[in-house]
Amino acid sequence: MWLLPLLIALAIALWLSLQTKQFLYGENLLNLVPQAMPLVITAVGQMFVILLGGLDLSVGSMISFTTAVLALGGPGWVLIPAVFVLAGLVGFTNGFIITRFNVHPIIATLSMQYILLGITRVLRPVSGGTVPDVVISAVAGSFLGVPMPVFWGIFTLLVAWKLVYGSRFGLHLFAIGGGVSSGVEDAAHNFGIADRRNVVLAYVICACFAALAGIFLAGRIVSGDPNVGLLFELDAITAVAIGGTQLSGGIGSLHGTVIGALVMALLANGMNLTNVSPFVQTTIKGAILLMVVALQSRKKMGL
């Protein structure tokens, strides 16, 4: 499941090393990890809801909203917990609307995307300052000679690994998603799994991971930006799909998702180094997502 995206990542790295000498420059290689980290974090969070057979289109706006809140001015020990509380409320709202009112995840989270984007643009004139120093140092600094982004990645993977593979919640995700993908939407419920509670929790986790990515980006740009999370949701979905997670739910892996995110990061880095227009980059990413979804559909139908 994850071997093919790993080979793709290696092929992209080899192609970039042949196409441009800048790719192998130490400065570029050192920047790859911090450049990829926000997408890795967001994709891991997105994986939780995709395993259920859902989607969260509000994660990009959640990232931008987080940077705006952190730039409001105030101590980090107040703003950082506030960000996670707000993210939890956003995720809970998404999950509650989906489970209680039977609203399709795309509609529910797309609506939340617009709501968060609007609030972020309102906050922007207010949050014109810089983010707390603790956020900046947590991203730009190092510990024992190791860059801080590496620790962000380790923390993200440890938490996600525990949730997916070391808890009943993770098993329930696969069971619920497997039932939905097979057309038996109440299959998990029939096995005694509180599917509504787990769905809501998955959306809460997804939003919190997006907030974590927003904190990381805020530390890099040192300010609030309503556009910094633009299209992050599509990049995250593409990364999860490339990593072998079925968008219909029930099948997927954490390591595959991380590799998929690295593929997207390498691709973005290579297109920037070769001066590909941002508009063309967006077109290419959209085509990749369409191709991956089409391949998954054909595989599911046995074609």
Order of alpha helices (4+ residues) and beta strands (2+ residues): alpha-alpha-alpha-alpha-alpha-alpha-beta-beta-alpha-alpha-alpha-alpha-alpha-alpha-alpha
